[in-house]
Amino acid sequence: MIDTHCHIIPGIDDGARDMDAALALLAMAEADGTTRMVLTPHIQFGRFDNTHADIQHRLIALQQAAHEAGIGIELRAAAEVRLDSEILSLVAQKTLPFYGEHDGQHFMLLELPHNSIPPGSDALVKYLRSNNITPVIAHPERNRALLERPNLIQQFVRLGCWFQVTAGSITGQFGRDSKALAEQYLQQGIINIIASDCHNTDYRPPILSNAYQAVVDLLGVEAAQALFIDNPHKITASMFE
């Protein structure tokens, strides 16, 4: 399996606090059957002011430590970018972290605020799409506005966004409502990728296998293959070449 949303680079956001914690997360993911991970530390302006250059620098240190620890997962890094007008400057400076390129598009992980869909969100997405950037919207099933009005997602579907559900939502870790909405969106064919969004080994672990089996039970093996392996591979393959 390929995990495209995880907070493992140590000391950079609210994920792994240090290198030991990061290595514990990687070892857990490897034992669960994950073979590739794209690490996605937060870029949230004014809170997590991470840069593409610093993320890549820290990735190298983690890759070395993982190699020395005998962990075989292939690691690359992008970012989970909070929706903000400051994204425009990253696009202009060509410093917006991407997953990779597929079908002539660059893909990036875009996070909406947890409680709302801000006015103008559609305009920002249109701007990104006009620059051949496809947002992968993180965990829509956990957004309060979408929980209250699930059809609001259609504005982003029409704009050509991709969508990533958190594995823990499918297994009930984030409550009944998020589980139900995740299943609704999956059954509607809206979701493209399932990822761990892991932060720690206790409450937000890098476990995909339980959700994989739940998707097999819900939609079948072919759908699980697409969500956990094929689609993540499509948008990240160029990172691993």
Buried (B, 14 or more C-beta within 10 A) or exposed (E): BBBBBBBBBBEBBBBBEEBEBBBBBBBBBBEBEBEBBBBBBBBBBEEBEBEBEEBBEBBEEBBEBBEEBEBEBBBBBBBBBBBBEBBBEBBEEEEBBBBBBBEEBBBBBBBBBEEEBEEEBBEBBEBBBEEEBBBBBBBBBBBBBBBEEBEBBEEBBEBEBBBBBBBBBBBBBBEEBBBBBBBBBBEEEBBBBBBBBBBBBEEBBBBBBBBBEBBBEBBEEEBBBBBBBBBBBBBBBBBEE
